[in-house]
Amino acid sequence: MLDSTKIIECITDTRAQIFGPLLLEYSMEFIAEEELWQFYIPELFAYYPRDLYFVKDELLPDNALVRLKMLKKANQPSFFIQDNILIKDKASATVVALYHGWQKDSDSYCMQVSSVHRDYRRKGIYSALLDRIIEYTKILGFNTVVSYHAPSNNAVLIAKLKKNFKITSLEISGDYGINLWLCYFHNKELERAYEFRCGQIDFSQRMYQASHGTAEDLLRKLKAAENTDSADALPR
């Protein structure tokens, strides 16, 4: 089993490999999360789509907040991947974009915040960043990359759909409102299973084996349906 030192070395090496200069004109810098928000609020927050939201923790009474902090601490894994990136114009050292993403669970990575300054949009920055995040999470071994957006945020939704992200759910959240969840599948068998659930009929041997007999039950019922006119006659 890898210890935390080996994991940190692997992540550091992968970051150095993936997050070099962006489109030749921009540099990428990893910083602490606190620093990221210090840049975000004065520099880029005004260009982020304005939505009504609530900070969930601030809706709680003090006694519940204390318990929540205890639960969060108890649930904190021994190691947690978090990426906070500033993207700067090399010529002027101006912060033109930032990114915040993190390990959602053991095999899923969440792209939470990506913001590009209005004057630097339509220059390929977001698309190039997406390519880097996809490659980065693939090397680290994540099965999926997820993100959530306002359903009206067409620019980001279209950009991600072009990169083969899939729509997986629509959520009504008390703190953020309506979220459209997207998912990029590194695991192509998992993507094939998703597409099957969406109505496509492509199926693989691995999916069949991973169904623990349920695919065989379905096949048996489909064969029985060929020979009967009554759904009630199908074996249960």
Backbone bond lengths (Angstrom), bond angles and torsions (degrees), N, CA, C in turn:
res aa  C-N    CA-C-N  psi(-1)  N-CA   C-N-CA  omega(-1)  CA-C   N-CA-C  phi
1 M - - - 1.464 - - 1.524 109.40 -
2 L 1.331 116.82 137.83 1.444 120.85 179.41 1.527 110.29 -73.08
3 D 1.362 117.12 134.85 1.453 119.01 173.39 1.524 108.97 -85.92
4 S 1.344 116.55 173.28 1.465 120.66 -174.14 1.520 111.84 -62.49
5 T 1.335 117.98 -32.32 1.469 120.93 179.92 1.521 110.38 -63.54
6 K 1.334 117.15 -44.69 1.463 121.65 179.17 1.529 110.78 -64.76
7 I 1.331 116.44 -38.41 1.461 120.36 179.84 1.524 110.20 -64.55
8 I 1.330 116.45 -45.37 1.463 120.95 179.50 1.520 110.47 -61.74
9 E 1.332 116.88 -41.34 1.466 120.50 178.13 1.525 110.93 -61.75
10 C 1.324 116.73 -41.99 1.468 121.81 179.79 1.524 110.63 -63.20
11 I 1.326 116.58 -45.37 1.462 120.52 -179.69 1.523 110.98 -66.41
12 T 1.332 116.73 -42.28 1.467 120.75 179.63 1.524 110.78 -62.39
13 D 1.325 116.87 -43.79 1.468 120.96 178.64 1.533 110.87 -63.80
14 T 1.333 116.39 -40.73 1.466 120.49 -179.27 1.527 110.59 -66.77
15 R 1.321 116.58 -41.39 1.464 120.00 177.28 1.527 110.83 -60.41
16 A 1.327 116.13 -44.40 1.471 119.73 -179.75 1.526 110.85 -63.36
17 Q 1.331 116.11 -34.82 1.461 121.17 -179.52 1.530 112.28 -71.81
18 I 1.339 116.56 -38.86 1.464 121.27 -171.06 1.526 113.06 -95.17
19 F 1.326 117.17 -40.79 1.462 119.96 -169.01 1.526 112.23 -100.94
20 G 1.307 115.47 62.38 1.456 120.50 172.79 1.512 109.66 -89.73
21 P 1.332 118.27 -153.82 1.466 121.19 177.22 1.530 111.07 -56.79
22 L 1.315 115.93 143.29 1.462 122.39 -178.71 1.524 108.48 -108.38
23 L 1.333 116.39 119.11 1.463 121.83 179.27 1.531 112.25 54.76
24 L 1.320 117.66 26.81 1.469 125.35 177.59 1.525 113.30 68.45
25 E 1.324 117.80 -31.15 1.463 121.12 -174.36 1.518 113.93 -89.82
26 Y 1.340 117.45 -14.34 1.454 120.33 -171.35 1.532 110.67 -127.51
27 S 1.332 115.02 149.05 1.459 121.28 176.01 1.522 109.20 -108.97
28 M 1.327 116.16 157.56 1.467 121.63 -179.88 1.524 107.93 -123.70
29 E 1.325 115.40 129.51 1.461 120.83 -174.76 1.521 110.43 -129.47
30 F 1.336 117.00 127.04 1.455 121.50 176.05 1.530 109.22 -84.26
31 I 1.321 115.81 133.20 1.459 121.13 -179.69 1.526 109.36 -136.54
32 A 1.344 116.79 174.35 1.460 121.65 176.21 1.523 109.82 -73.59
33 E 1.326 116.70 154.70 1.463 120.67 -177.65 1.531 111.88 -59.72
34 E 1.344 117.39 -40.13 1.457 120.27 -179.42 1.532 111.05 -60.41
35 E 1.325 116.35 -39.80 1.467 120.25 178.14 1.522 111.29 -65.79
36 L 1.323 116.05 -37.12 1.463 120.17 -178.49 1.520 110.69 -58.29
37 W 1.339 116.56 -48.23 1.465 119.63 -177.58 1.527 111.18 -69.22
38 Q 1.325 117.27 -26.98 1.467 119.94 176.31 1.525 111.04 -65.58
39 F 1.317 116.37 -33.74 1.468 120.16 174.53 1.522 111.02 -77.80
40 Y 1.314 116.00 -39.02 1.464 121.20 -172.42 1.522 112.20 -64.03
41 I 1.324 116.52 -47.76 1.467 120.08 -173.71 1.530 112.19 -61.21
42 P 1.344 119.04 -52.97 1.479 117.43 -178.03 1.528 114.42 -79.96
43 E 1.339 118.08 -28.08 1.459 120.84 -170.15 1.527 114.18 -96.01
44 L 1.337 118.11 -40.88 1.461 120.23 -168.19 1.522 115.00 -125.01
45 F 1.313 117.45 -14.28 1.462 120.12 -175.25 1.526 111.56 -58.99
46 A 1.336 116.79 -35.04 1.462 120.87 -177.88 1.521 112.55 -64.87
47 Y 1.357 117.31 -20.59 1.464 121.27 -177.25 1.518 112.28 -99.96
48 Y 1.321 116.84 1.49 1.458 121.12 177.23 1.525 108.01 -86.11
49 P 1.344 118.80 141.77 1.472 119.68 179.70 1.523 111.26 -53.16
50 R 1.325 116.90 130.05 1.455 121.92 -176.02 1.518 110.16 -82.97
51 D 1.314 116.30 112.91 1.454 122.90 178.02 1.525 108.79 -123.97
52 L 1.314 116.35 148.67 1.459 120.17 171.49 1.530 107.92 -75.94
53 Y 1.327 116.34 124.01 1.458 120.06 178.14 1.515 108.82 -141.97
54 F 1.321 115.92 165.07 1.457 122.65 176.37 1.523 108.79 -125.03
55 V 1.313 117.01 142.71 1.460 121.13 171.30 1.522 106.51 -80.16
56 K 1.325 115.57 109.83 1.467 120.56 -169.08 1.523 112.55 -56.24
57 D 1.324 117.80 -43.04 1.464 120.68 -177.70 1.526 111.35 -61.20
58 E 1.359 116.82 -31.43 1.449 120.20 -177.59 1.529 112.58 -78.12
59 L 1.314 117.67 -7.08 1.461 121.45 174.92 1.529 111.52 -84.87
60 L 1.336 116.47 -10.55 1.463 120.64 -174.74 1.526 111.56 -89.73
61 P 1.338 117.24 146.75 1.468 119.43 171.19 1.525 109.92 -67.65
62 D 1.310 116.66 160.73 1.472 121.42 -173.27 1.518 112.65 -57.00
63 N 1.345 117.72 -42.38 1.466 119.04 -177.27 1.526 111.70 -66.35
64 A 1.344 116.83 -36.06 1.465 120.00 177.76 1.523 110.47 -70.69
65 L 1.322 118.09 -34.10 1.456 122.08 179.35 1.521 110.97 -65.60
66 V 1.321 117.12 -38.00 1.464 121.08 177.52 1.520 110.34 -62.71
67 R 1.325 116.49 -45.23 1.468 120.60 179.32 1.528 110.77 -65.08
68 L 1.348 116.03 -38.87 1.465 119.61 179.62 1.528 110.83 -62.65
69 K 1.319 117.38 -41.56 1.456 120.55 178.76 1.528 111.00 -62.65
70 M 1.340 116.75 -37.23 1.459 120.65 176.85 1.524 110.75 -64.92
71 L 1.344 116.25 -42.92 1.464 120.10 179.69 1.521 111.48 -64.52
72 K 1.333 116.83 -41.35 1.462 120.62 178.51 1.520 110.77 -62.11
73 K 1.305 116.68 -41.56 1.465 120.67 179.73 1.526 110.59 -65.99
74 A 1.343 115.94 -40.52 1.467 119.87 -179.90 1.522 111.51 -67.27
75 N 1.341 116.11 -28.74 1.457 120.73 -176.89 1.520 113.01 -93.19
76 Q 1.336 117.13 0.72 1.452 120.52 -177.78 1.527 110.25 -70.47
77 P 1.332 119.07 122.18 1.462 120.62 179.11 1.525 110.99 -68.97
78 S 1.324 115.24 162.63 1.470 119.19 -179.35 1.512 111.94 -65.40
79 F 1.341 115.74 -25.57 1.459 119.15 175.57 1.512 109.09 -143.91
80 F 1.315 116.03 140.24 1.460 121.90 -172.29 1.522 108.74 -140.66
81 I 1.333 116.71 122.21 1.465 121.28 -179.79 1.525 109.37 -84.85
82 Q 1.324 115.52 126.63 1.458 121.36 175.75 1.524 108.52 -140.74
83 D 1.320 116.37 135.69 1.460 121.46 -177.27 1.522 109.81 -123.86
84 N 1.328 116.01 122.91 1.458 122.89 177.81 1.525 107.38 -125.34
85 I 1.329 116.41 114.11 1.464 120.80 -169.23 1.526 110.59 -126.41
86 L 1.331 115.10 132.05 1.455 121.62 168.31 1.517 108.30 -101.35
87 I 1.318 116.21 136.69 1.462 121.72 175.15 1.527 107.44 -112.33
88 K 1.335 116.12 123.72 1.464 120.89 -173.66 1.523 111.18 -121.24
89 D 1.311 114.59 147.80 1.456 121.51 170.43 1.520 107.58 -71.90
90 K 1.319 117.55 121.81 1.468 120.51 -176.67 1.523 112.14 -61.01
91 A 1.324 116.09 -38.92 1.461 119.90 -174.23 1.525 112.35 -68.42
92 S 1.338 116.94 -41.67 1.463 120.70 -174.28 1.521 114.42 -109.33
93 A 1.352 117.05 -8.67 1.470 123.21 -175.73 1.532 112.05 64.23
94 T 1.338 116.73 16.37 1.468 121.57 177.96 1.525 110.01 -73.72
95 V 1.342 116.84 136.38 1.459 120.89 173.35 1.531 108.29 -73.92
96 V 1.316 116.31 115.93 1.474 120.81 -176.50 1.524 112.30 -104.94
97 A 1.330 117.58 -17.06 1.463 120.88 -179.19 1.520 108.91 -164.25
98 L 1.310 115.47 161.60 1.461 119.97 173.04 1.524 109.47 -145.14
99 Y 1.327 113.88 164.57 1.465 119.85 -176.18 1.522 109.33 -146.67
100 H 1.344 115.57 140.68 1.468 122.31 175.53 1.525 108.46 -135.98
101 G 1.327 117.38 121.08 1.458 122.37 177.91 1.513 110.30 -143.17
102 W 1.344 116.48 162.11 1.455 118.95 -174.40 1.534 110.97 -159.56
103 Q 1.309 113.01 164.43 1.459 121.22 179.65 1.523 109.13 -77.37
104 K 1.328 116.41 110.63 1.460 121.19 -176.74 1.525 111.35 -73.92
105 D 1.326 116.70 -43.74 1.458 122.20 173.45 1.520 108.03 -153.66
106 S 1.321 117.84 -162.81 1.456 119.82 -170.97 1.520 113.88 -61.54
107 D 1.335 117.76 -31.24 1.466 118.73 -175.73 1.525 113.74 -129.19
108 S 1.337 117.50 13.73 1.464 121.40 -177.35 1.523 110.59 -129.70
109 Y 1.329 115.59 136.85 1.465 122.68 -178.47 1.517 108.31 -116.88
110 C 1.336 117.28 134.73 1.463 122.01 -176.76 1.527 111.06 -108.64
111 M 1.337 116.45 123.68 1.456 122.78 170.08 1.526 107.17 -87.24
112 Q 1.320 117.66 102.63 1.461 119.15 -171.49 1.532 113.08 -92.09
113 V 1.317 117.83 -47.99 1.466 120.28 -176.65 1.520 109.87 -133.24
114 S 1.318 116.25 127.03 1.465 122.74 170.82 1.526 106.29 -135.67
115 S 1.317 116.46 123.55 1.463 119.48 -176.71 1.521 109.79 -137.57
116 V 1.330 116.24 129.93 1.461 122.35 179.74 1.525 108.73 -117.97
117 H 1.321 116.16 132.42 1.465 121.08 178.03 1.525 109.98 -56.95
118 R 1.315 116.28 140.64 1.465 121.19 -175.85 1.529 112.56 -55.07
119 D 1.330 117.46 -37.56 1.468 120.35 -177.01 1.525 113.06 -72.87
120 Y 1.342 117.25 -9.95 1.468 120.64 -176.95 1.521 112.20 -116.59
121 R 1.319 116.82 12.81 1.455 119.29 177.07 1.517 111.09 -78.22
122 R 1.336 115.56 161.94 1.469 123.45 -177.82 1.532 112.41 61.18
123 K 1.313 114.85 30.07 1.462 119.98 175.22 1.534 111.55 -115.42
124 G 1.347 116.52 6.48 1.456 121.33 177.99 1.515 114.98 87.42
125 I 1.343 117.52 6.32 1.472 120.62 -176.54 1.522 110.92 -64.65
126 Y 1.337 117.35 -50.09 1.465 120.01 -176.51 1.522 111.14 -65.52
127 S 1.318 117.58 -41.61 1.461 121.26 179.20 1.527 111.04 -62.25
128 A 1.332 116.55 -42.79 1.468 120.50 179.01 1.520 111.07 -66.36
129 L 1.335 116.93 -38.25 1.467 120.65 177.23 1.521 110.20 -63.57
130 L 1.329 117.68 -42.69 1.465 120.85 177.64 1.526 111.41 -57.17
131 D 1.329 116.34 -44.06 1.465 120.22 178.88 1.524 110.68 -58.80
132 R 1.333 116.15 -41.95 1.477 119.94 -179.28 1.530 111.09 -66.50
133 I 1.330 117.13 -43.02 1.467 120.44 -179.04 1.527 110.65 -64.96
134 I 1.314 116.95 -40.63 1.469 120.69 178.80 1.532 110.23 -62.35
135 E 1.313 117.30 -45.95 1.463 120.65 -179.72 1.529 111.22 -67.36
136 Y 1.304 116.99 -41.59 1.469 123.41 179.27 1.524 111.22 -59.29
137 T 1.327 116.95 -49.30 1.466 120.32 -178.34 1.531 111.70 -70.39
138 K 1.316 116.43 -29.06 1.464 119.66 175.95 1.527 110.62 -65.56
139 I 1.326 116.77 -46.47 1.466 120.82 -179.35 1.524 110.84 -63.24
140 L 1.341 117.08 -38.85 1.464 120.50 -178.99 1.526 112.27 -72.33
141 G 1.340 117.54 -18.16 1.457 119.85 174.33 1.516 116.22 103.08
142 F 1.324 117.85 11.86 1.467 119.35 177.90 1.535 109.97 -68.97
143 N 1.334 116.04 143.51 1.463 121.33 175.86 1.525 111.86 -79.61
144 T 1.343 115.68 -34.71 1.460 119.85 -175.68 1.524 111.04 -140.62
145 V 1.339 114.82 155.17 1.463 123.23 170.67 1.524 106.22 -122.41
146 V 1.330 117.62 124.70 1.456 120.73 -176.36 1.532 110.63 -119.47
147 S 1.325 115.23 158.78 1.454 120.81 174.91 1.522 108.19 -157.53
148 Y 1.330 116.30 161.28 1.466 119.89 179.30 1.522 109.18 -135.30
149 H 1.344 114.90 144.59 1.458 120.91 -171.02 1.524 110.30 -147.13
150 A 1.331 115.25 157.91 1.463 119.33 168.88 1.531 108.07 -63.67
151 P 1.330 118.06 135.52 1.471 120.15 -178.82 1.525 113.55 -58.42
152 S 1.345 117.37 -19.36 1.464 120.92 -179.73 1.527 113.55 -89.52
153 N 1.332 117.33 -1.59 1.466 120.94 -176.80 1.533 109.38 -82.33
154 N 1.327 115.34 69.94 1.464 120.75 -172.22 1.520 113.44 -60.03
155 A 1.332 117.61 -38.63 1.463 120.41 -175.69 1.523 111.43 -58.40
156 V 1.324 116.21 -47.68 1.470 120.28 -178.96 1.522 110.93 -73.19
157 L 1.330 117.08 -41.49 1.464 119.87 -179.53 1.529 110.93 -60.28
158 I 1.321 116.89 -45.52 1.463 120.52 -179.41 1.524 110.54 -64.74
159 A 1.349 116.37 -42.61 1.467 119.95 179.81 1.527 111.04 -59.22
160 K 1.337 117.21 -40.01 1.462 119.88 -178.03 1.525 111.80 -77.97
161 L 1.302 117.14 -37.26 1.464 119.08 176.99 1.529 110.70 -62.51
162 K 1.330 117.03 -34.16 1.464 120.49 177.11 1.530 111.53 -66.57
163 K 1.339 116.33 -24.03 1.469 120.94 178.24 1.527 111.56 -92.10
164 N 1.332 117.02 10.37 1.466 123.70 175.89 1.531 113.29 79.68
165 F 1.342 117.63 21.75 1.462 119.06 166.16 1.529 107.92 -69.04
166 K 1.335 115.86 150.87 1.466 121.95 -179.47 1.526 109.72 -117.86
167 I 1.324 116.55 146.44 1.463 120.92 173.28 1.521 108.48 -77.18
168 T 1.340 116.62 124.94 1.461 119.40 -176.18 1.528 113.95 -115.04
169 S 1.347 117.64 -26.33 1.468 117.31 179.45 1.517 110.87 -166.61
170 L 1.329 114.58 161.31 1.462 122.98 172.24 1.522 106.76 -119.71
171 E 1.312 116.12 124.20 1.465 121.91 -173.03 1.523 109.90 -119.92
172 I 1.324 116.74 139.73 1.462 121.76 170.33 1.520 107.34 -106.43
173 S 1.324 115.31 110.25 1.457 122.26 -174.63 1.522 109.62 -108.31
174 G 1.313 116.31 137.89 1.457 119.58 179.33 1.513 113.40 -64.50
175 D 1.332 116.80 -33.37 1.463 119.64 -176.54 1.522 112.97 -89.30
176 Y 1.341 118.10 -37.10 1.462 120.76 -176.59 1.524 114.67 -108.94
177 G 1.303 117.85 -8.66 1.458 119.50 -179.01 1.519 111.77 87.66
178 I 1.338 117.08 -137.52 1.464 121.36 -177.81 1.524 109.13 -89.49
179 N 1.318 116.49 123.52 1.462 122.95 178.74 1.518 110.07 -117.64
180 L 1.302 116.09 133.05 1.462 121.57 171.08 1.522 107.21 -100.33
181 W 1.335 116.17 118.03 1.465 120.90 -177.87 1.528 110.19 -91.74
182 L 1.330 114.90 135.14 1.455 122.37 176.19 1.522 109.47 -117.94
183 C 1.327 115.58 156.38 1.462 120.20 -179.27 1.525 110.25 -144.07
184 Y 1.326 115.69 132.94 1.465 121.69 170.63 1.528 107.15 -104.53
185 F 1.323 116.62 128.32 1.465 121.50 -176.45 1.535 110.38 -99.69
186 H 1.318 116.13 110.79 1.466 119.06 167.54 1.523 109.89 -74.21
187 N 1.328 115.54 -36.13 1.464 121.84 178.05 1.531 108.11 -80.03
188 K 1.329 117.39 104.09 1.458 121.63 -173.80 1.525 112.79 -70.74
189 E 1.325 118.18 -25.19 1.465 119.92 174.56 1.531 109.87 -69.88
190 L 1.329 116.02 -37.42 1.464 120.02 176.53 1.526 110.09 -66.82
191 E 1.337 116.50 -37.34 1.466 120.36 175.54 1.532 111.09 -65.09
192 R 1.328 116.69 -39.73 1.467 120.53 178.30 1.533 110.36 -64.46
193 A 1.345 116.05 -38.68 1.464 119.91 177.62 1.531 110.35 -65.27
194 Y 1.333 116.68 -39.84 1.468 121.04 176.19 1.535 110.48 -60.58
195 E 1.320 116.73 -45.76 1.460 120.84 -178.37 1.533 110.95 -65.91
196 F 1.328 116.39 -34.16 1.468 119.81 175.90 1.517 109.61 -63.49
197 R 1.327 116.60 -42.11 1.464 120.83 178.54 1.530 111.18 -63.23
198 C 1.337 116.35 -27.05 1.465 120.91 -179.75 1.528 112.44 -84.10
199 G 1.333 117.29 -1.24 1.447 120.00 175.36 1.518 115.62 116.40
200 Q 1.347 117.75 -9.05 1.463 118.91 176.41 1.528 109.62 -75.50
201 I 1.333 116.77 151.20 1.464 119.83 -172.78 1.523 113.21 -106.24
202 D 1.333 117.81 8.70 1.456 120.55 176.04 1.526 109.23 -66.60
203 F 1.321 116.70 135.02 1.467 121.25 -176.57 1.523 108.09 -141.42
204 S 1.330 117.07 149.52 1.465 120.57 -178.72 1.528 110.34 -123.69
205 Q 1.329 114.32 162.77 1.466 119.39 177.87 1.525 110.88 -62.66
206 R 1.343 116.95 -37.85 1.460 119.76 -179.80 1.538 110.69 -65.12
207 M 1.325 116.56 -39.56 1.463 119.61 176.07 1.528 110.56 -62.50
208 Y 1.325 115.71 -41.67 1.466 120.43 179.32 1.531 110.41 -61.02
209 Q 1.328 116.33 -45.60 1.466 120.65 -178.58 1.526 111.86 -68.36
210 A 1.358 115.99 -33.74 1.461 119.74 -177.39 1.524 113.03 -80.41
211 S 1.332 117.17 -3.54 1.469 120.17 -176.69 1.524 112.48 -84.30
212 H 1.339 116.78 -7.17 1.467 121.72 178.19 1.533 112.09 53.79
213 G 1.325 115.29 44.52 1.458 120.24 174.18 1.515 114.83 91.86
214 T 1.333 118.51 -13.78 1.461 119.30 -176.55 1.525 111.60 -72.66
215 A 1.346 117.36 -33.48 1.467 119.50 176.08 1.529 110.11 -66.40
216 E 1.320 116.77 -36.08 1.469 120.46 177.32 1.524 110.53 -65.25
217 D 1.335 116.51 -38.65 1.464 120.05 175.96 1.524 110.86 -62.58
218 L 1.338 116.02 -42.71 1.456 120.03 179.06 1.532 110.69 -63.01
219 L 1.320 116.76 -43.22 1.458 120.95 179.72 1.523 110.72 -61.91
220 R 1.308 116.34 -40.76 1.459 120.89 179.35 1.533 110.90 -63.07
221 K 1.331 116.16 -41.42 1.463 120.14 179.64 1.527 112.08 -69.82
222 L 1.333 115.99 -35.35 1.461 119.28 176.85 1.527 110.83 -65.33
223 K 1.333 116.16 -41.35 1.457 119.87 177.84 1.522 110.96 -64.99
224 A 1.341 115.82 -38.59 1.469 119.25 179.08 1.525 110.53 -66.46
225 A 1.340 116.28 -33.06 1.468 120.00 -179.01 1.519 111.81 -66.74
226 E 1.331 117.95 -23.69 1.463 121.17 178.11 1.534 111.22 -67.08
227 N 1.331 115.09 -25.36 1.465 118.95 -170.53 1.533 112.83 -112.08
228 T 1.334 116.57 16.22 1.463 118.26 179.60 1.524 109.35 -144.91
229 D 1.306 115.53 151.80 1.463 121.29 177.18 1.517 111.44 -100.13
230 S 1.339 116.78 -5.34 1.460 120.46 -174.49 1.514 110.25 -118.06
231 A 1.307 116.85 124.07 1.467 120.52 177.32 1.521 110.62 -64.73
232 D 1.341 116.60 -28.38 1.446 119.77 -179.06 1.524 112.23 -67.03
233 A 1.343 115.79 -20.56 1.470 119.75 -178.02 1.532 112.10 -83.53
234 L 1.344 117.14 -7.55 1.462 118.88 -178.21 1.517 110.92 -68.84
235 P 1.326 118.53 143.12 1.469 120.36 178.56 1.518 110.65 -66.92
236 R 1.302 115.43 142.69 1.461 121.66 -178.42 1.532 110.58 -95.32
